[in-house]
Amino acid sequence: MPLTTVLFRVGRLEKRGHVERIPNPDDRRSYLIRLTADGRGLLAKARPRFRDYALAVEARLDEERLTQLRDDLGALREALEAEVHRR
């Protein structure tokens, strides 16, 4: 993701009180992002709902199609990672 997109997204999460920036102890020029208590609470609510949706979508697809999608997404991930490392 471009840095501007990351900063925009983190900024929105900060305004909502879901994340906070803390100084990076290994690099004083940067920050680490961590969930706040509110962010952890929201994640605890969202995770099972997301899982439920994911399982419902998978139930609509046959095993052959799911296998193909997983393989294709794996290939896409590998291609993206290779390009990131190349640059």
Secondary structure, 3 states (H helix, E strand, C coil): CCHHHHHHHHHHHHHHCCEEEEECCCCCCCEEEEECHHHHHHHHHHHHHHHHHHHHHHHCCCHHHHHHHHHHHHHHHHHHHHHHHHC
